[in-house]
């Protein structure tokens, strides 16, 4: 549930008095305890210095002038700080009500969270995002028969032209154009053009509430960090992303930031996006998008990181050409995404140079299992995790690869001696049941277990 904004307005003649400010902070504390945020609206003094309340100001200046004061409202500290110190805002565990994570598209896109999508230029990121937005606009869930409430999308992009790239792809995906809101720029109070950055959380939140936005996309992130923010510095990017997370929580809108891949593709896949490693720390779920290094027409969406549940399967898609008609009857060629079921591509595949896909992965998995089990039985879940780290596959794909390898090796599986409720254990089979093409090493090892290897 998103926090509500509550506005406190004192009469102009008392608003700045110390005792009133102290009472304001105590009121803010009470509001925070029940899930709200408190903001202080400061009424200006009248020319003659007379007392002025909210009703007086509205009568004299009108709603528009009062709305400006509300927009300039400041967040109230929840308690009066001690002299020279700060006071922590603490929630007792017994006062916190547990809530399940809501999803727009389970398990890939949790609701009201900060998410990420990354990939190389031309890897299908924008086409995927606009397909997702178009599907939600129809009240449908991507690659599923599930239904949802139709969503409005606020789309920020300095890279993609609205007329020739954004709108055609959205329409090709069957989107409801009345539910797509494309940000073309920003203006100041005098109507002059200015840049927008993610530090402008007030105007962003206003637009999300005004247009009832359910999904906001920033493509790419670096275009909206502002000129003074270095995306490779955690102390500069984290406050920006924390502010975006707070807007998502208050409004219920899901935020998606788009990143390109870093030039150095070594190391863990989760750290392969451009910018500070702390960016991935702020993101609740991130998708890696790209195409097969050696199979034309095979794109994949890989669930590269999640901390709100188990990662989803890697999904395959193709990008085809669709021809649309403009209002003037002109032919407009655009990209269209078509889902093609599950993909066996891994994050390592998408990050590999062209032609570098590991065609020997099944055999590598069998050899790895033989080595891993050479000293005795192992927990299956631990094997899955270790293989995922070794191979670079996501957890679901890693488990599927090892399950196939275990069948090929005819591994022995049992519940660890605890009946049907015990943890699943894997071990090498007796020699007489060993898979064709594999034989036991000469004799057992020092622990008495049979070792296996290729014949």
Secondary structure, 3 states (H helix, E strand, C coil): CCCEEEEEECCCCCCCCHHHHHHHHHHHHHHHHCCEEEEEECCCCCCCCCCCCHHHHHHHHCHHHHHHHHHCCEECCCCCCCCCCCCCCCCCHHHCCCCCCCEEECCCEECCCEEEEECCCCCCHHHHHHHHHHHHHCCECCCCCCECCCCEEEEEECCCCHHHHHHHHHHHCCCCHHHEEEECCEECCCCCEECCCCCCHHHHHHHHHHCCEEEEEEECHHHHCCCCCCCCCHHHHHHHHHHHHHHHHHHCCEEEEEECECCCCCCCHHHCECCCCHHHHHCCEEEEEEECCCCCCCEEEEEEEECCCCCCCCEEEEEEEEEEECCCCCEEEEEEEEEEEECCCCHHHHHCCCCCCCCCHHHHHHHHHHHHCCCCCEEHHHHHHHHHHHHCCCHHHHHHHHHHHHHHHCCEEECCCCHHHCCCEEECCCHHHCCCCEEEEEEECCCCCEEEEEC
